[in-house]
Amino acid sequence: MRSHLKTPLGQKLVIGFLPIFKWTLFLIFLIVRQSEVTISIFWLFWLLWIFEAVLCIREFLKGGWRWPEFTVKALLILSVALSIQFFPILSEGWLTPLFWAPFLDRLTGPLIVALVIMSNLPSNFIKEFIILRARHKISKLSLLKTIAITGSTGKTSTKEFLKQILSKKFNTAATGGSTNTEIGIAKIINDDLTNETDVFIAETGAYCEGELAKIGRLIKPQIAVITTISNQHLDLFGTIDKTSRAKFELIESLPENGLAVFNGANKYALKMAEKSGKLGLSVIKVRVEDEFKKIKASEDNLEFTLKESGFSLKINILGEHNLMNLALAVCVARQLGLSGTDIAAGLREIKSVEKTLKKVFKSRQLSVIDDTFNVSEEGLLAAGQYAQKYNGHKYLVLTPLIELGNEASSVHRKLGQILGDTFNKILITNRNYLADLKSGSDTPENIKLVTLQDLDIIKQKTPADSVIIFEGKEAEKWLKLLSKSFI
């Protein structure tokens, strides 16, 4: 929420012309007691509602609505908010809503915020019970090997790759999807871990300092993996040093004989590795060239030879950036005793994580790539590198990044320059940092808000061997709209 409110669109919701104008009317309504003034304000609110309704319908027809994920908690909060406001009003008569218009408009938001805060009180008690139950359960699994993975990016892919490889030898459990919070991990422990589970892989994340320490106390990992440290969550931590400090809490949760595995190509991870060595932990700094040789990357797969065992493989994973995630997984698997044969067998059957640079459609004319799982600076640069393998036109449907803190504008200008040199057209899902993307690009005319017409033109007039990549969660809606035409 805080990250969104710092974006141009988020600020517009709070300090834009329309909300400020409405609050001004509302204050006048509360202060001035002249009937002519209050009646005018009533009608002004209704006129504004009609204007906003027209804008909403227009946005809907353009395909621009963004639907939230409906949960039981969200529906309950919405129902209570509507009941508190509307039922007493409607019971007074059909004219009453007209006179309550200012209150309805301005107080709905604060009421929902208050209800969310109130609903968190019982939720916190339930969460603590679930976590206590998980802590008790995992403490009884004395033979369980626990691996914790964290980092700014690459956590989910590394976890899934490692799970698929280890499953060749061990009964392996892992957190699902991008679940990485203390409560999410606790639920997995309670539901999925048994006495037959050999290895548990936990993806771990944090929204503030102290959270990874809590997760470490819960799962007590023997191995910790740091995928990468970057500017991805600067809005949460403020600086990369603070991000590193928060991630290092996971390393500090390791036992004296614990193993810390780091991305050896990331300078911030290397600093953490040096610090880990001073704690007396076993430390491995992984580089792609330590694990693989004879690397070839095409638009359909990755090819390489395992350096230690000599097995040559072709796997259905896209993008050179995934080689580091694979290398981390291979390294950990070897530390757990898997042979070169087992590792090769796991890699042959490996599958990419859903919505992470995955080809969902291919014709002679156009390849459609789904990378909507998340969006980051590193991911966008990797997408640009991958797009260069195509000889035709290159298109990017991009969700602007919103967790970059004070670096947001400069990062988007940088991306505008680099991606603008690669893609023929960059289509943005919202106006956040659109001006920065344009100002950084040598071809700002090729960067614009996405429309259905743009997708129709790409579908009908694209030359052979072209590619369109969808980046970030908001882009998923546009991917679905394009995909309908291929079914």
C-alpha positions as CSV (number, residue, x, y, z in Angstrom):
1,M,0.0,0.0,0.0
2,R,2.8,2.4,1.0
3,S,4.6,1.7,-2.2
4,H,1.5,2.3,-4.3
5,L,0.8,5.6,-2.6
6,K,4.3,6.9,-3.6
7,T,3.6,6.3,-7.3
8,P,2.1,9.1,-9.5
9,L,-1.2,7.2,-9.7
10,G,-1.2,6.5,-5.9
11,Q,-0.6,10.1,-5.1
12,K,-3.4,11.2,-7.5
13,L,-5.8,9.2,-5.4
14,V,-4.9,11.2,-2.3
15,I,-3.7,14.6,-3.4
16,G,-5.1,14.7,-7.0
17,F,-7.4,17.5,-8.1
18,L,-10.6,15.5,-7.6
19,P,-10.0,14.2,-4.0
20,I,-8.8,17.7,-2.9
21,F,-11.9,19.3,-4.5
22,K,-14.2,16.8,-2.7
23,W,-12.6,17.3,0.7
24,T,-12.9,21.1,0.2
25,L,-16.6,20.7,-0.5
26,F,-17.0,18.3,2.4
27,L,-15.4,20.8,4.9
28,I,-17.6,23.6,3.6
29,F,-20.6,21.3,4.0
30,L,-19.6,20.7,7.7
31,I,-18.8,24.4,8.5
32,V,-21.3,26.4,6.5
33,R,-24.9,26.1,7.7
34,Q,-26.7,28.1,4.9
35,S,-29.2,25.9,3.1
36,E,-28.4,27.3,-0.3
37,V,-24.7,26.3,0.1
38,T,-25.4,22.8,1.4
39,I,-27.9,22.1,-1.3
40,S,-25.4,23.2,-3.9
41,I,-22.8,20.9,-2.4
42,F,-25.2,17.9,-2.4
43,W,-25.8,18.4,-6.2
44,L,-22.1,19.0,-6.9
45,F,-21.3,15.6,-5.3
46,W,-23.9,13.9,-7.5
47,L,-22.6,15.6,-10.6
48,L,-19.0,14.5,-9.7
49,W,-20.3,10.9,-9.2
50,I,-21.9,11.0,-12.7
51,F,-18.6,12.3,-14.1
52,E,-16.6,9.6,-12.4
53,A,-19.1,6.9,-13.5
54,V,-18.6,8.0,-17.1
55,L,-14.8,7.8,-16.7
56,C,-15.1,4.3,-15.1
57,I,-17.4,3.1,-18.0
58,R,-14.9,4.5,-20.5
59,E,-12.0,2.8,-18.7
60,F,-14.0,-0.5,-18.6
61,L,-14.7,-0.4,-22.3
62,K,-11.0,0.1,-23.0
63,G,-10.2,-3.0,-20.9
64,G,-8.4,-0.9,-18.3
65,W,-10.1,-2.2,-15.1
66,R,-7.9,-3.9,-12.6
67,W,-9.8,-6.4,-10.5
68,P,-8.6,-7.2,-6.9
69,E,-8.3,-10.7,-5.6
70,F,-11.5,-11.5,-3.7
71,T,-11.1,-13.2,-0.3
72,V,-13.5,-14.0,2.4
73,K,-11.9,-11.4,4.6
74,A,-12.2,-8.7,1.9
75,L,-15.8,-9.5,1.1
76,L,-16.7,-9.5,4.8
77,I,-15.1,-6.0,5.3
78,L,-16.8,-4.7,2.2
79,S,-20.2,-6.0,3.4
80,V,-19.9,-4.6,6.9
81,A,-18.8,-1.2,5.5
82,L,-21.8,-1.1,3.1
83,S,-24.2,-2.2,5.8
84,I,-23.0,0.4,8.3
85,Q,-23.4,3.2,5.7
86,F,-26.3,2.4,3.5
87,F,-28.9,0.4,5.5
88,P,-29.6,3.1,8.0
89,I,-29.7,5.7,5.2
90,L,-32.1,3.8,2.9
91,S,-34.4,3.1,5.8
92,E,-35.1,6.9,6.1
93,G,-36.6,7.2,2.7
94,W,-35.5,7.5,-1.0
95,L,-34.5,11.2,-0.7
96,T,-32.1,10.7,2.2
97,P,-29.1,9.4,0.1
98,L,-29.0,12.7,-1.7
99,F,-28.3,14.6,1.5
100,W,-25.8,12.0,2.8
101,A,-23.8,12.1,-0.5
102,P,-20.8,14.0,1.0
103,F,-20.5,11.6,3.9
104,L,-20.8,8.5,1.7
105,D,-18.1,9.8,-0.6
106,R,-15.5,10.9,1.9
107,L,-16.0,8.5,4.8
108,T,-16.2,5.2,2.9
109,G,-12.4,4.9,2.6
110,P,-11.5,5.7,6.2
111,L,-14.3,3.4,7.4
112,I,-12.8,0.5,5.4
113,V,-9.3,1.2,6.7
114,A,-10.7,1.1,10.3
115,L,-12.4,-2.2,9.6
116,V,-9.2,-3.7,8.1
117,I,-7.3,-2.7,11.3
118,M,-10.0,-4.1,13.5
119,S,-10.1,-7.4,11.6
120,N,-6.4,-7.8,12.1
121,L,-6.8,-8.2,15.9
122,P,-8.5,-11.6,15.8
123,S,-6.4,-12.6,12.8
124,N,-3.2,-12.0,14.8
125,F,-4.4,-14.4,17.5
126,I,-5.1,-17.1,14.9
127,K,-1.7,-16.5,13.2
128,E,0.1,-16.9,16.5
129,F,-1.7,-20.2,17.2
130,I,-0.8,-21.6,13.7
131,I,2.9,-20.5,14.1
132,L,3.1,-22.1,17.6
133,R,1.7,-25.3,16.2
134,A,4.2,-25.3,13.4
135,R,7.1,-24.7,15.7
136,H,6.1,-27.6,17.9
137,K,5.6,-29.9,14.9
138,I,8.9,-29.1,13.1
139,S,10.9,-29.5,16.4
140,K,9.8,-33.2,16.5
141,L,11.2,-33.9,13.0
142,S,14.7,-34.4,14.1
143,L,16.0,-36.0,10.8
144,L,14.5,-33.3,8.6
145,K,16.9,-31.3,6.4
146,T,15.8,-27.7,6.1
147,I,16.9,-25.3,3.4
148,A,16.0,-21.6,3.5
149,I,16.2,-19.4,0.4
150,T,16.0,-15.6,0.3
151,G,17.1,-12.7,-1.9
152,S,15.7,-9.8,-3.8
153,T,14.9,-11.8,-6.9
154,G,15.2,-15.5,-8.0
155,K,13.9,-17.0,-4.8
156,T,11.0,-18.9,-6.3
157,S,12.8,-20.2,-9.4
158,T,15.8,-21.4,-7.3
159,K,13.4,-23.1,-4.8
160,E,11.4,-24.8,-7.5
161,F,14.6,-25.9,-9.4
162,L,16.1,-27.3,-6.2
163,K,12.9,-29.1,-5.3
164,Q,12.7,-30.8,-8.7
165,I,16.3,-32.0,-8.5
166,L,16.2,-33.2,-4.9
167,S,13.0,-35.1,-5.5
168,K,15.0,-37.6,-7.5
169,K,16.5,-38.9,-4.2
170,F,14.5,-37.4,-1.3
171,N,11.0,-37.0,-0.2
172,T,10.9,-33.3,-0.6
173,A,8.4,-30.6,0.5
174,A,8.6,-26.9,-0.3
175,T,6.6,-23.8,0.2
176,G,4.2,-23.3,-2.7
177,G,4.1,-20.5,-5.3
178,S,5.7,-17.4,-3.9
179,T,4.6,-18.1,-0.3
180,N,7.5,-16.7,1.9
181,T,6.0,-15.2,5.1
182,E,6.2,-16.7,8.6
183,I,2.4,-17.5,8.6
184,G,2.6,-19.0,5.1
185,I,5.5,-21.2,5.9
186,A,3.8,-22.3,9.2
187,K,0.8,-23.4,7.3
188,I,2.9,-25.5,4.9
189,I,4.7,-27.1,7.9
190,N,1.3,-28.0,9.5
191,D,-0.3,-29.3,6.4
192,D,2.5,-30.9,4.3
193,L,5.4,-32.1,6.5
194,T,5.3,-35.6,7.9
195,N,7.7,-38.1,9.4
196,E,8.5,-39.3,5.9
197,T,9.6,-35.9,4.7
198,D,13.4,-35.8,4.2
199,V,13.9,-32.2,3.0
200,F,12.0,-29.0,3.5
201,I,12.7,-26.0,1.3
202,A,11.4,-22.7,2.5
203,E,11.3,-19.6,0.4
204,T,11.6,-16.7,2.8
205,G,10.9,-13.0,2.4
206,A,10.7,-9.9,4.6
207,Y,8.9,-6.6,4.7
208,C,11.0,-5.2,7.5
209,E,14.0,-6.0,9.6
210,G,13.4,-8.8,12.1
211,E,11.0,-10.9,10.0
212,L,13.7,-13.3,8.6
213,A,15.0,-13.8,12.2
214,K,11.5,-14.9,13.2
215,I,11.3,-17.3,10.2
216,G,14.8,-18.6,11.1
217,R,13.7,-19.4,14.7
218,L,10.7,-21.2,13.3
219,I,12.3,-23.5,10.7
220,K,15.9,-23.6,12.0
221,P,17.6,-24.2,8.6
222,Q,20.8,-26.1,8.2
223,I,21.4,-24.5,4.8
224,A,20.7,-20.9,3.7
225,V,20.8,-19.7,0.1
226,I,21.1,-16.0,-1.0
227,T,20.1,-15.6,-4.6
228,T,20.8,-11.9,-5.2
229,I,20.6,-8.6,-3.4
230,S,19.4,-5.6,-5.4
231,N,17.2,-2.5,-5.4
232,Q,14.0,-4.5,-5.8
233,H,12.6,-3.6,-2.3
234,L,14.3,-0.2,-1.6
235,D,10.9,1.2,-0.7
236,L,10.6,-1.3,2.2
237,F,14.2,-1.0,3.5
238,G,15.4,2.4,2.4
239,T,18.9,1.3,1.3
240,I,20.6,-1.8,-0.1
241,D,22.7,-2.0,3.0
242,K,19.6,-2.3,5.1
243,T,18.2,-4.9,2.6
244,S,21.4,-6.9,3.1
245,R,21.2,-6.6,6.8
246,A,17.6,-7.9,6.8
247,K,18.6,-10.8,4.5
248,F,21.6,-11.6,6.7
249,E,19.2,-12.5,9.6
250,L,18.7,-15.8,7.8
251,I,22.4,-16.5,7.8
252,E,22.5,-15.7,11.5
253,S,19.8,-18.4,12.1
254,L,22.1,-21.2,10.9
255,P,23.7,-23.5,13.4
256,E,27.5,-23.5,14.0
257,N,28.0,-26.3,11.4
258,G,25.5,-24.6,8.9
259,L,26.1,-23.9,5.2
260,A,25.6,-20.6,3.6
261,V,25.4,-20.5,-0.2
262,F,25.8,-17.3,-2.1
263,N,25.4,-15.9,-5.6
264,G,29.1,-15.4,-6.4
265,A,28.3,-12.9,-9.2
266,N,26.4,-10.4,-6.9
267,K,28.6,-7.9,-5.1
268,Y,26.3,-7.5,-2.2
269,A,25.9,-11.2,-1.7
270,L,29.7,-11.5,-1.8
271,K,29.9,-9.0,1.1
272,M,27.5,-11.1,3.0
273,A,29.6,-14.2,2.2
274,E,32.7,-12.6,3.7
275,K,30.7,-11.7,6.8
276,S,29.4,-15.2,7.1
277,G,32.9,-16.6,7.0
278,K,33.8,-14.6,10.1
279,L,30.9,-16.4,11.9
280,G,32.7,-19.7,11.3
281,L,30.0,-21.0,8.9
282,S,30.8,-23.1,5.8
283,V,30.5,-20.7,2.9
284,I,30.2,-21.5,-0.9
285,K,30.2,-18.7,-3.5
286,V,28.5,-20.1,-6.6
287,R,29.4,-18.9,-10.1
288,V,27.7,-20.2,-13.3
289,E,31.1,-21.1,-14.8
290,D,31.8,-23.3,-11.7
291,E,28.9,-25.5,-12.5
292,F,28.3,-25.4,-16.3
293,K,30.4,-25.2,-19.5
294,K,29.6,-25.1,-23.2
295,I,26.6,-22.9,-22.6
296,K,24.2,-22.1,-25.4
297,A,21.0,-20.2,-25.0
298,S,18.3,-20.1,-27.7
299,E,14.8,-18.8,-27.9
300,D,13.5,-22.2,-26.9
301,N,15.9,-23.7,-24.4
302,L,19.2,-23.7,-22.5
303,E,22.0,-26.1,-23.4
304,F,25.1,-26.8,-21.2
305,T,27.4,-29.5,-19.9
306,L,27.7,-30.2,-16.1
307,K,31.2,-29.4,-15.3
308,E,31.7,-32.0,-12.6
309,S,30.0,-35.0,-14.1
310,G,30.3,-34.2,-17.8
311,F,26.6,-34.8,-18.6
312,S,25.4,-32.6,-21.6
313,L,21.8,-31.4,-21.2
314,K,19.2,-29.4,-23.1
315,I,16.4,-28.1,-20.8
316,N,13.2,-26.2,-21.5
317,I,14.1,-23.1,-19.5
318,L,14.4,-19.7,-21.1
319,G,16.9,-16.9,-20.4
320,E,20.6,-16.9,-19.4
321,H,19.7,-15.3,-16.1
322,N,18.2,-18.7,-15.0
323,L,21.6,-20.3,-15.2
324,M,22.5,-18.7,-11.8
325,N,19.3,-20.1,-10.2
326,L,20.1,-23.5,-11.7
327,A,23.7,-23.3,-10.5
328,L,22.6,-22.5,-6.9
329,A,20.2,-25.5,-7.0
330,V,22.9,-27.9,-8.4
331,C,25.4,-26.7,-5.8
332,V,23.0,-27.4,-2.9
333,A,21.9,-30.7,-4.3
334,R,25.5,-31.9,-4.5
335,Q,26.1,-30.8,-0.9
336,L,23.2,-33.0,0.1
337,G,24.8,-36.0,-1.5
338,L,23.2,-36.2,-4.9
339,S,25.3,-37.9,-7.6
340,G,26.0,-36.3,-11.0
341,T,23.6,-38.9,-12.4
342,D,20.8,-37.9,-10.1
343,I,21.4,-34.2,-10.7
344,A,21.4,-34.7,-14.5
345,A,18.2,-36.7,-14.2
346,G,16.5,-34.0,-12.3
347,L,17.7,-31.3,-14.7
348,R,16.4,-33.2,-17.8
349,E,12.9,-33.1,-16.4
350,I,13.0,-29.6,-14.9
351,K,10.2,-27.2,-15.6
352,S,10.1,-23.4,-15.4
353,V,8.0,-21.7,-12.8
354,E,4.6,-20.6,-14.1
355,K,4.6,-17.0,-15.4
356,T,8.4,-16.7,-15.3
357,L,9.7,-16.1,-18.9
358,K,7.6,-19.0,-20.1
359,K,6.6,-19.4,-23.8
360,V,2.8,-19.8,-23.9
361,F,2.2,-19.5,-27.6
362,K,4.4,-19.9,-30.7
363,S,3.7,-19.5,-34.4
364,R,5.9,-18.7,-37.4
365,Q,4.9,-15.1,-36.9
366,L,4.9,-14.5,-33.2
367,S,6.0,-16.0,-29.9
368,V,4.2,-14.9,-26.7
369,I,6.1,-14.9,-23.5
370,D,4.5,-14.8,-20.0
371,D,6.8,-13.2,-17.4
372,T,4.0,-11.8,-15.3
373,F,4.9,-13.5,-12.0
374,N,6.8,-10.4,-10.9
375,V,8.7,-7.5,-12.3
376,S,12.2,-6.2,-11.4
377,E,15.0,-4.3,-13.0
378,E,17.1,-7.5,-13.3
379,G,14.1,-9.3,-14.8
380,L,13.5,-6.6,-17.4
381,L,17.1,-6.6,-18.4
382,A,17.0,-10.4,-18.7
383,A,13.8,-10.1,-20.8
384,G,15.6,-7.6,-23.1
385,Q,18.5,-9.9,-23.5
386,Y,16.2,-12.8,-24.3
387,A,14.2,-10.8,-26.9
388,Q,17.4,-10.2,-28.9
389,K,17.3,-13.8,-30.0
390,Y,14.4,-13.0,-32.3
391,N,14.9,-11.5,-35.8
392,G,11.5,-9.9,-36.1
393,H,9.8,-7.2,-34.1
394,K,10.1,-7.1,-30.4
395,Y,7.3,-5.9,-28.1
396,L,7.1,-5.4,-24.4
397,V,4.0,-5.0,-22.3
398,L,5.3,-3.6,-19.0
399,T,4.0,-3.1,-15.5
400,P,6.0,-0.2,-14.1
401,L,8.0,-1.0,-10.9
402,I,6.7,0.5,-7.7
403,E,9.1,-0.7,-4.9
404,L,12.2,1.2,-5.8
405,G,11.9,4.1,-3.3
406,N,13.8,7.2,-4.2
407,E,15.5,5.4,-7.1
408,A,12.3,4.8,-9.0
409,S,12.6,7.7,-11.5
410,S,16.3,7.1,-12.3
411,V,15.8,3.4,-12.7
412,H,12.9,3.9,-15.1
413,R,14.9,6.4,-17.1
414,K,17.7,3.8,-17.3
415,L,15.2,1.1,-18.4
416,G,13.7,3.5,-21.0
417,Q,17.2,3.8,-22.5
418,I,18.2,0.2,-22.5
419,L,14.8,-1.4,-23.3
420,G,14.1,1.3,-25.9
421,D,17.1,0.2,-27.8
422,T,15.8,-3.4,-27.9
423,F,12.1,-3.3,-28.3
424,N,10.2,-1.8,-31.2
425,K,7.3,-0.9,-29.0
426,I,7.0,-0.7,-25.2
427,L,3.4,-0.7,-24.0
428,I,2.8,0.4,-20.4
429,T,-0.1,-0.9,-18.2
430,N,-0.5,2.4,-16.2
431,R,0.9,5.9,-16.2
432,N,3.3,5.4,-13.3
433,Y,6.8,6.6,-14.4
434,L,5.7,6.8,-18.0
435,A,7.3,10.2,-18.3
436,D,10.6,8.8,-16.9
437,L,10.6,5.9,-19.3
438,K,10.1,8.3,-22.2
439,S,12.7,10.7,-21.1
440,G,15.4,8.0,-20.9
441,S,14.6,6.6,-24.4
442,D,16.0,7.8,-27.7
443,T,12.7,6.8,-29.2
444,P,10.0,8.0,-26.7
445,E,7.3,7.8,-29.4
446,N,7.5,4.0,-29.1
447,I,6.6,4.1,-25.4
448,K,2.9,4.5,-24.7
449,L,-0.1,3.2,-22.7
450,V,-1.3,-0.2,-23.9
451,T,-4.7,-0.5,-25.6
452,L,-6.6,-3.3,-27.2
453,Q,-5.9,-1.7,-30.6
454,D,-2.2,-2.1,-30.0
455,L,-2.6,-5.8,-29.4
456,D,-4.8,-6.2,-32.6
457,I,-2.1,-4.4,-34.7
458,I,0.6,-6.7,-33.2
459,K,-1.5,-9.8,-33.9
460,Q,-2.3,-8.8,-37.5
461,K,0.8,-7.0,-38.8
462,T,3.8,-8.4,-37.1
463,P,6.6,-9.9,-39.3
464,A,7.8,-13.4,-38.9
465,D,10.0,-14.5,-35.9
466,S,8.7,-11.7,-33.6
467,V,8.2,-11.8,-29.9
468,I,5.9,-10.1,-27.3
469,I,6.9,-10.3,-23.6
470,F,4.4,-9.5,-20.9
471,E,6.1,-8.3,-17.7
472,G,4.5,-7.9,-14.2
473,K,1.1,-8.7,-12.7
474,E,-0.9,-6.0,-14.5
475,A,0.3,-7.2,-17.8
476,E,-1.3,-10.6,-17.2
477,K,-4.8,-9.1,-18.1
478,W,-3.5,-8.0,-21.5
479,L,-1.8,-11.4,-22.0
480,K,-5.2,-13.0,-21.5
481,L,-6.9,-10.7,-24.0
482,L,-4.3,-11.4,-26.6
483,S,-4.4,-15.2,-25.9
484,K,-8.1,-15.3,-26.6
485,S,-7.5,-14.6,-30.2
486,F,-5.1,-17.6,-30.5
487,I,-7.5,-20.1,-29.0
